[in-house]
């Protein structure tokens, strides 16, 4: 129900128009063409018009997740509009059933059905939903919901379906109403999903679709039959009306033509829910096999074409194109440095805060911190984005984020720096779409750097504890489309533990080989060096064979290193600068290995020239391309150093 509260006027108008337009066109055909062709079957066709007009919220959510645009602005609009459209459809279907019952068994029976439905709604609103919140309160944080509660909920769900069917309504009406009352997300919503998904999605749904599709017979379709021709005209007319009705509100609100067409196609997508409705229509109205076969084939064609068209029309990454430089290099030294820090869990907090503590300076060099807690979407269909500075509570999701929010709020209170601001967000979203939330927030807040946690976790003794390939894929996606510079923070333990100790200063090293990413990394390192608690060491690895040569690519390298060589990075900081001439990659690896144990944090650039002598022969042994050659070398399991690494990629 929270989805309806958050939607805007555009989504509301689009959802209503998406349903009303095909309904009006279908009824118009009913009372014109149907009157002359099939006047004796008017009642049947009216129900088919309602069925063709429906938009399924779960089906749209599945399509958006499949296309990885669930978190995009277009995806959110389509999802909200589909919710409104389905709600309108359910209400109209309910009214249609009341009319049908009144015609078949009389007004008295229809009134009794209405009373029964009202009693059921009262039960859901005043007994079932409060009971669900009681279950949530009784479940300790981090603990699973008791199996007894889940069994009771399942029993109530089946009884509600039987109750709806007894009163002349479709079986799914009861579970649908109960589903709206269950609190989304953990612990209850996620537990129900985890218990049912294995059977519903992996077993029952494929069997159901297969059994339903086997009822279709393409050879039974005869285009000479007037009944068949009317169904074809009705089906395609309502489809076109739905497309036009969906596009009018979006185009009126100045949405680009391609995006408006993509929204209309998404709302016209058909799936398992529509197959269920067509089966119910055929069961109740006794339609023949040719009509059902037509509907099934049309639905399959719809499901094949629409995803491809939406992919062609809408590319969510185009809005991240770098028309403006949003990197650290082009950020003035006295301007606010805006950093977006992504957190997956409490294990990522300590190292992130220590890094930000080093960058936290004064009023002359302000720092804007945007913390985004990324939570996997479980137990709900729609993603949620929370701004904690304005929205203090949001059900169980805020409780889940407390271990992330409290340390950063404490960090802000302890620093008490005038130029420091901390903004806290939570994104509850599928792993495949998390990069959209990250990049959208970075774009909206004009950040210069995104800090991502590495997917590998080390234990206290230096051994590898766990790996999460979902996080690795996320990092890849962000590196590809980020609207600003990106840093991957590899926490091997030292950086996070130094925050908890009484250590007032810590040492940072920057290994410089040359190139845009190294230039970005040295600019960030110099910013850290302006903090009196940071001791910076810059190691410049120079290819010995290029001595005396001057290339235009090296001019920027020389410029960014100029003040480092002169030990003049500002704020009275002291920087150690040294040069090492290397002949090949193995020599570079030997030098880096020997120095990897001496620092709390090492900063490196991600990408280097392919023909760079300093890295020749190292790329073949790279295990993590997202870290670059030098970052991969430092994060290798062959090095038992506990030094953390920040791998920087400049805005592409």
C-alpha positions in Angstrom: 0.0 0.0 0.0 3.0 2.3 0.4 3.4 2.4 -3.4 0.1 4.3 -3.7 1.1 6.9 -1.1 4.4 7.6 -2.9 3.1 7.9 -6.5 2.6 11.3 -8.2 -0.2 12.7 -10.3 1.4 11.6 -13.6 1.5 8.0 -12.5 -2.1 8.2 -11.2 -3.4 9.8 -14.5 -1.4 7.3 -16.6 -2.7 4.3 -14.7 -6.4 5.5 -14.9 -6.1 6.3 -18.6 -4.3 3.0 -19.3 -7.4 1.1 -18.0 -10.3 3.4 -18.9 -9.3 3.9 -22.6 -9.5 0.2 -23.7 -12.6 -0.2 -21.5 -14.4 2.6 -23.3 -13.2 1.4 -26.8 -14.2 -2.2 -26.0 -17.7 -1.3 -24.8 -18.1 1.0 -27.8 -17.3 -1.9 -30.1 -19.6 -4.0 -28.0 -22.6 -1.8 -28.6 -21.9 -1.1 -32.3 -20.2 -4.0 -34.1 -21.3 -6.6 -31.5 -25.0 -5.6 -31.8 -25.1 -6.4 -35.5 -22.8 -9.4 -35.4 -23.3 -11.2 -32.1 -26.2 -9.6 -30.2 -27.0 -12.8 -28.3 -23.5 -12.9 -26.8 -23.3 -9.3 -25.5 -22.9 -10.4 -21.8 -19.9 -12.6 -22.6 -18.1 -10.0 -24.7 -18.5 -7.3 -22.0 -16.5 -9.4 -19.5 -13.8 -10.0 -22.2 -13.5 -6.3 -22.6 -12.7 -6.0 -18.9 -10.1 -8.8 -19.2 -8.4 -7.2 -22.2 -8.2 -3.8 -20.4 -6.3 -5.2 -17.3 -2.7 -4.3 -16.5 -1.0 -6.7 -14.0 1.3 -5.1 -11.4 3.3 -8.3 -10.7 3.8 -8.9 -14.4 5.0 -5.3 -15.0 7.3 -5.6 -12.0 8.8 -8.8 -13.4 9.3 -7.2 -16.8 11.0 -4.1 -15.3 13.3 -6.3 -13.2 14.1 -8.5 -16.2 15.1 -5.4 -18.3 17.0 -4.0 -15.3 15.1 -0.7 -15.3 13.0 -1.2 -12.2 14.8 1.7 -10.4 14.9 4.1 -13.3 12.5 7.0 -13.5 10.6 5.4 -16.3 10.4 2.1 -14.5 9.1 3.8 -11.3 6.4 5.6 -13.4 5.3 2.4 -15.1 5.2 0.4 -11.9 3.1 3.0 -10.1 0.8 3.4 -13.1 0.3 -0.4 -13.3 -0.6 -0.5 -9.6 -3.3 2.2 -10.2 -4.5 0.4 -13.4 -4.8 -3.0 -11.7 -6.6 -1.5 -8.7 -9.1 0.1 -11.1 -9.4 -3.2 -12.9 -10.1 -5.2 -9.7 -12.8 -2.7 -8.7 -14.5 -2.9 -12.1 -14.3 -6.7 -12.1 -15.9 -6.8 -8.7 -18.7 -4.6 -9.9 -19.1 -6.7 -13.0 -19.4 -9.8 -10.8 -22.1 -8.1 -8.8 -24.1 -7.3 -11.9 -23.6 -10.8 -13.2 -24.8 -12.3 -9.9 -27.8 -10.0 -9.8 -28.8 -11.1 -13.3 -28.4 -14.8 -12.6 -29.7 -15.3 -9.1 -31.4 -12.0 -8.2 -30.7 -8.8 -6.4 -31.0 -10.4 -2.9 -28.1 -12.7 -3.6 -26.0 -9.8 -5.0 -26.7 -7.8 -1.8 -25.6 -10.7 0.3 -22.4 -11.0 -1.7 -21.7 -7.3 -1.2 -22.2 -7.7 2.5 -19.9 -10.7 2.5 -17.2 -8.8 0.7 -17.5 -5.9 3.1 -17.2 -8.3 6.1 -14.1 -9.7 4.5 -12.5 -6.3 4.0 -13.3 -5.4 7.6 -11.6 -8.6 8.7 -8.5 -7.8 6.6 -8.2 -4.2 7.7 -9.0 -4.6 11.5 -8.0 -8.1 12.3 -5.6 -9.6 9.8 -3.3 -6.6 9.2 -2.9 -5.7 12.9 -2.1 -9.4 13.5 0.6 -9.2 10.9 2.2 -6.2 12.6 2.0 -8.1 15.9 3.9 -11.0 14.3 6.6 -8.5 13.2 6.9 -7.0 16.7 7.2 -10.5 18.2 10.0 -11.5 15.9 13.4 -10.5 17.3 15.6 -8.4 15.0 17.7 -10.6 12.7 15.7 -13.7 13.6 13.4 -15.7 11.3 9.6 -15.6 11.8 8.3 -18.7 13.6 7.0 -21.4 11.3 3.7 -21.6 13.2 2.9 -18.0 12.1 3.7 -18.8 8.5 1.5 -21.9 8.6 -1.4 -19.9 10.0 -1.0 -17.3 7.3 -1.0 -19.9 4.6 -4.2 -21.5 6.0 -5.9 -18.1 6.1 -4.9 -17.5 2.5 -6.5 -20.8 1.3 -9.6 -20.1 3.4 -9.9 -16.6 1.9 -9.8 -18.1 -1.6 -12.5 -20.6 -0.8 -14.6 -17.7 0.8 -14.2 -15.6 -2.4 -15.2 -18.5 -4.6 -18.2 -19.4 -2.4 -19.4 -15.8 -2.9 -19.2 -16.0 -6.7 -15.8 -14.2 -7.0 -12.6 -15.5 -8.6 -10.5 -17.6 -6.2 -7.5 -15.2 -6.4 -9.5 -12.3 -5.0 -9.1 -13.4 -1.4 -5.3 -14.0 -1.4 -4.9 -10.7 -3.4 -6.6 -8.7 -0.7 -4.6 -10.5 2.1 -1.4 -9.8 0.2 -2.1 -6.0 0.3 -2.3 -6.3 4.1 1.0 -8.1 4.7 3.8 -5.7 5.7 6.3 -5.7 2.8 10.0 -6.6 3.3 11.7 -8.3 6.2 11.0 -10.1 8.4 7.5 -11.2 7.5 7.2 -10.4 3.8 10.6 -11.8 2.9 10.0 -14.9 4.9 6.7 -15.7 3.1 8.4 -15.1 -0.2 11.4 -17.3 0.7 9.0 -20.1 1.8 6.8 -20.0 -1.2 9.1 -19.0 -4.1 10.7 -22.5 -4.4 7.3 -24.1 -5.1 5.4 -21.3 -6.8 8.1 -20.0 -9.2 10.1 -23.2 -9.8 7.4 -25.9 -9.7 3.8 -24.7 -9.8 4.0 -21.8 -12.1 5.8 -23.7 -14.9 3.4 -26.6 -14.6 0.4 -24.2 -14.6 1.6 -22.3 -17.7 2.4 -25.6 -19.5 -1.0 -27.1 -18.6 -2.8 -23.9 -19.7 -0.9 -23.6 -22.9 -1.6 -27.2 -23.8 -5.3 -26.3 -24.0 -4.5 -24.0 -27.0 -4.9 -25.4 -30.5 -3.8 -23.2 -33.4 -5.6 -25.4 -35.9 -8.9 -24.6 -34.2 -8.7 -20.9 -35.2 -11.0 -20.1 -38.1 -11.0 -16.6 -39.4 -14.2 -17.1 -41.4 -16.2 -17.3 -38.1 -17.8 -14.0 -37.1 -17.2 -14.7 -33.4 -13.5 -15.1 -34.1 -13.3 -12.0 -36.2 -15.0 -10.0 -33.4 -12.6 -11.3 -30.8 -9.6 -10.3 -33.0 -11.0 -6.8 -33.6 -11.8 -6.5 -29.9 -8.3 -7.6 -28.8 -6.3 -5.4 -31.1 -8.6 -2.4 -30.6 -8.3 -2.5 -26.9 -4.5 -2.9 -27.2 -4.2 0.2 -29.4 -6.5 2.1 -27.0 -4.4 1.1 -24.1 -1.2 2.3 -25.9 -2.8 5.6 -26.8 -4.4 6.1 -23.4 -1.0 5.4 -21.7 0.9 7.8 -23.9 -1.4 10.9 -23.7 -0.7 11.8 -20.0 3.1 11.1 -20.4 3.3 13.2 -23.5 1.3 16.0 -21.9 3.8 16.1 -19.1 6.6 16.7 -21.6 8.1 13.2 -21.5 10.1 12.4 -24.6 8.3 10.5 -27.3 10.5 7.4 -27.1 10.1 7.2 -23.3 6.3 7.7 -23.5 6.1 4.8 -26.1 8.2 2.6 -23.8 5.9 3.3 -20.9 2.9 2.4 -23.0 4.5 -0.8 -24.2 5.4 -1.8 -20.6 1.8 -1.3 -19.4 0.5 -3.3 -22.4 2.7 -6.3 -21.5 0.9 -9.6 -20.7 1.9 -12.5 -18.6 0.8 -15.2 -16.3 -1.9 -13.1 -14.6 -3.6 -12.5 -18.0 -3.5 -16.2 -18.7 -5.3 -16.8 -15.4 -7.9 -14.3 -16.3 -8.5 -15.8 -19.7 -8.8 -19.2 -18.2 -11.4 -17.8 -15.7 -13.3 -16.1 -18.5 -13.4 -19.4 -20.5 -14.5 -21.4 -17.4 -17.3 -19.0 -16.4 -18.5 -18.0 -19.9 -17.9 -21.4 -21.6 -15.9 -20.0 -24.5 -14.7 -22.4 -27.1 -11.1 -23.6 -27.7 -10.6 -21.3 -30.8 -11.0 -18.1 -28.8 -8.8 -19.3 -26.0 -6.1 -20.4 -28.5 -6.3 -17.0 -30.1 -5.7 -15.3 -26.7 -2.8 -17.6 -25.8 -1.0 -17.1 -29.1 -1.5 -13.3 -28.9 -0.1 -13.3 -25.4 3.0 -15.2 -26.4 3.7 -12.8 -29.3 3.1 -9.9 -26.9 5.6 -11.3 -24.4 8.2 -11.9 -27.2 8.0 -8.5 -28.9 7.5 -5.9 -26.1 10.7 -6.5 -24.1 12.8 -6.1 -27.3 11.0 -2.9 -28.3 11.4 -1.4 -24.8 15.1 -2.2 -24.8 15.4 -0.5 -28.2 13.5 2.6 -27.2 14.9 3.2 -23.7 18.5 3.2 -22.6 18.7 4.2 -18.9 22.5 4.8 -19.0 22.2 7.7 -21.5 21.3 10.1 -18.8 24.7 9.5 -17.1 26.6 10.6 -20.2 29.4 12.9 -19.1 28.5 16.3 -20.6 30.0 17.9 -17.5 33.2 17.1 -15.7 32.3 15.7 -12.3 35.6 14.4 -11.0 38.0 15.3 -8.2 40.5 16.9 -10.6 38.0 19.5 -11.8 36.8 20.2 -8.3 38.4 23.4 -6.9 40.5 22.8 -3.8 38.3 25.1 -1.7 35.0 23.8 -3.1 32.9 21.2 -1.4 34.0 17.7 -2.3 30.9 15.5 -2.6 31.4 11.8 -2.0 28.8 9.0 -2.3 29.6 6.1 0.0 27.8 2.8 -0.7 27.3 0.4 2.2 26.1 -3.2 2.0 26.3 -4.1 5.7 27.9 -3.2 9.0 31.2 -4.7 7.9 31.7 -1.9 5.4 31.1 0.9 7.8 34.4 1.1 9.7 36.7 1.4 6.7 34.4 3.9 5.0 34.3 6.2 8.0 38.1 6.0 8.4 38.5 7.1 4.8 36.0 10.0 5.2 37.7 11.0 8.5 40.9 11.5 6.5 39.1 13.6 3.9 37.3 15.7 6.6 39.0 19.0 6.7 37.6 22.4 7.6 35.3 25.2 6.5 37.9 26.1 3.8 37.6 22.6 2.3 34.1 21.4 2.9 33.1 17.8 2.5 29.6 16.5 1.5 29.0 12.9 2.4 26.1 10.9 0.9 25.7 7.4 2.5 23.6 4.9 0.6 22.7 1.7 2.3 22.0 -0.9 -0.3 19.4 -3.6 0.8 18.4 -6.5 -1.4 14.7 -6.4 -2.3 12.9 -9.4 -0.8 9.2 -9.8 0.1 7.9 -6.9 -2.0 7.4 -6.1 -5.7 8.3 -2.4 -5.8 11.7 -0.9 -4.7 11.9 1.7 -2.0 14.2 4.7 -1.7 14.4 6.4 1.7 16.0 9.7 2.6 16.6 9.3 6.4 17.4 13.0 7.0 13.7 13.8 6.2 12.0 10.5 6.8 12.9 9.1 10.2 11.0 5.9 10.1 9.9 3.5 7.4 8.7 0.3 8.9 11.2 -2.5 9.3 13.6 -1.1 6.7 14.7 1.7 9.0 15.4 -0.7 11.8 17.4 -2.8 9.4 19.5 0.3 8.5 20.1 1.5 12.1 23.5 -0.3 12.3 24.5 1.8 9.3 22.8 5.1 10.2 23.9 5.5 13.8 27.8 5.2 13.2 27.6 7.9 10.5 25.4 10.2 12.7 27.9 9.7 15.5 30.8 10.5 13.1 29.1 13.8 12.2 28.5 14.8 15.8 32.1 13.9 16.9 33.7 15.9 14.1 31.7 19.1 14.5 33.3 20.6 11.4 31.4 23.5 9.9 32.0 22.4 6.3 30.9 18.8 6.9 27.4 17.5 5.9 26.1 13.9 6.1 23.1 12.7 4.2 21.8 9.2 4.8 19.8 7.1 2.3 18.5 3.5 2.0 17.7 1.8 -1.3 15.7 -1.4 -1.1 16.1 -2.8 -4.6 17.0 -6.0 -6.6 20.7 -6.6 -7.0 20.5 -6.3 -10.8 19.2 -2.7 -10.5 21.3 -1.4 -7.6 23.7 0.4 -10.0 20.7 2.5 -11.2 20.1 3.8 -7.7 23.8 4.5 -7.1 24.3 6.4 -10.4 21.0 8.3 -10.1 21.8 9.6 -6.6 25.4 10.5 -7.7 23.9 12.4 -10.7 21.2 14.2 -8.6 23.6 15.2 -5.8 26.5 16.2 -8.2 29.0 14.0 -6.5 32.6 13.9 -7.6 33.4 10.4 -6.3 31.5 7.1 -5.6 33.1 4.8 -3.1 32.2 1.1 -3.5 33.1 -1.8 -1.2 35.0 -4.6 -2.7 33.2 -7.9 -3.0 35.8 -10.0 -1.1 35.9 -10.0 2.7 39.0 -10.9 4.8 39.0 -12.2 8.3 41.2 -10.9 11.2 44.0 -13.4 10.4 44.2 -12.3 6.8 42.5 -15.3 5.2 39.6 -14.9 2.8 36.3 -15.1 4.7 33.7 -14.7 1.9 32.9 -13.4 -1.6 29.7 -11.9 -3.0 29.5 -12.1 -6.8 26.4 -9.9 -6.8 28.5 -7.1 -5.3 31.2 -7.7 -7.9 28.7 -7.5 -10.7 27.3 -4.3 -9.2 30.8 -2.7 -9.1 31.3 -3.6 -12.8 28.0 -2.0 -13.7 28.8 1.2 -11.8 32.3 1.5 -13.4 30.6 1.3 -16.8 28.0 4.0 -16.5 29.0 6.2 -13.4 28.4 9.9 -14.0 31.5 10.7 -11.9 34.8 9.2 -10.6 34.6 5.8 -8.9 36.7 4.3 -6.1 36.6 0.7 -5.0 37.6 0.3 -1.4 39.4 -3.0 -0.6 39.3 -3.3 3.2 41.8 -5.9 4.3 41.3 -5.1 8.0 43.9 -2.5 8.9 41.9 0.6 7.9 38.8 -0.4 9.7 40.6 -1.5 12.9 42.7 1.7 13.1 39.4 3.7 13.5 38.6 1.8 16.6 42.0 2.2 18.1 43.5 5.3 19.8 45.6 5.9 16.7 45.4 9.7 15.9 47.1 9.5 12.5 47.6 7.0 9.8 49.9 6.6 6.8 48.7 6.7 3.2 50.7 5.8 0.1 50.0 6.6 -3.6 51.7 4.6 -6.3 51.8 6.7 -9.4 52.5 5.3 -12.9 50.8 7.9 -15.1 47.5 8.3 -16.9 44.1 9.9 -16.2 43.2 7.5 -13.3 46.5 8.0 -11.6 46.0 11.8 -12.0 42.6 11.5 -10.3 44.1 9.3 -7.6 47.0 11.7 -6.8 44.5 14.6 -6.6 42.5 12.8 -4.0 45.7 11.7 -2.1 46.8 15.3 -2.0 43.5 16.3 -0.5 43.9 13.7 2.2 47.5 15.0 2.8 46.1 18.4 3.8 44.7 16.7 6.9 47.3 17.0 9.6 46.6 13.5 10.8 47.6 12.0 7.4 51.2 11.1 6.4 51.3 10.8 2.6 54.0 9.0 0.7 54.0 9.2 -3.2 56.0 6.6 -5.1 56.5 7.5 -8.8 57.3 4.5 -10.9 59.1 5.7 -14.0 59.9 3.6 -17.0 63.6 3.7 -17.5 63.5 3.5 -21.3 61.5 6.7 -21.6 64.1 8.8 -19.9 64.6 12.1 -21.7 61.4 11.7 -23.8 58.6 14.2 -23.5 55.1 13.2 -24.7 52.0 15.3 -24.5 50.4 12.5 -22.4 53.0 13.1 -19.7 52.4 16.8 -19.4 49.4 16.4 -17.1 51.3 13.8 -15.0 54.1 16.4 -14.5 51.6 19.1 -13.6 49.8 17.1 -10.9 53.1 16.0 -9.4 54.6 19.4 -9.4 53.5 20.5 -6.0 54.1 17.1 -4.5 57.7 17.2 -5.6 58.0 20.7 -4.0 56.3 19.4 -0.9 53.6 22.1 -1.2 50.2 20.5 -1.1 48.8 23.1 1.3 47.8 23.4 4.9 51.4 22.9 6.0 51.4 19.2 5.2 54.5 17.1 4.7 54.7 14.7 1.8 57.4 12.1 1.1 58.1 11.8 -2.7 60.3 9.3 -4.3 61.0 8.0 -7.8 61.9 4.5 -8.8 62.9 3.6 -12.3 61.6 0.2 -13.5 62.2 -1.8 -16.6 59.2 -4.1 -16.7 56.2 -5.4 -14.8 57.9 -8.0 -12.6 60.2 -5.2 -11.2 57.2 -3.1 -10.5 55.5 -6.0 -8.7 58.6 -6.6 -6.6 58.8 -2.9 -5.5 55.0 -2.8 -4.7 55.1 -6.0 -2.8 58.0 -4.7 -0.6 56.1 -1.5 0.3 52.6 -3.0 0.7 53.1 -3.7 4.4 54.1 -0.2 5.5 50.9 1.7 5.2 47.3 1.8 6.4 45.9 2.8 3.0 47.4 2.6 -0.6 45.7 4.6 -3.4 46.2 3.6 -7.0 44.6 4.4 -10.4 42.6 1.6 -12.1 43.6 1.9 -15.8 47.0 2.4 -17.3 48.4 2.4 -20.9 48.3 -1.1 -22.4 51.9 -0.6 -23.7 53.2 0.8 -20.4 56.6 -0.8 -19.6 55.8 -0.5 -15.8 52.9 -3.1 -16.2 54.1 -5.3 -19.0 53.5 -8.9 -18.3 51.2 -8.3 -15.3 47.9 -8.2 -17.1 48.0 -11.9 -17.9 47.9 -12.7 -14.1 45.1 -10.3 -13.2 42.3 -11.9 -11.2 40.1 -8.8 -10.7 40.0 -6.6 -13.8 37.7 -4.1 -11.9 40.7 -3.3 -9.7 43.2 -2.7 -12.6 46.6 -4.3 -12.7 48.2 -2.6 -9.7 45.0 -2.8 -7.5 44.7 -6.5 -8.4 48.3 -7.1 -7.4 47.8 -5.4 -4.0 44.5 -7.3 -3.4 46.0 -10.7 -4.4 45.8 -13.5 -1.9 49.6 -14.0 -2.5 50.2 -10.9 -0.4 49.3 -11.3 3.2 49.4 -7.6 3.9 46.5 -6.1 5.9 46.9 -2.7 4.1 43.6 -1.5 2.6 43.5 -0.3 -1.0 41.5 2.4 -2.8 41.4 1.9 -6.6 40.3 5.1 -8.4 38.8 5.4 -11.9 38.3 8.9 -13.3 35.0 9.9 -14.8 34.8 8.4 -18.3 
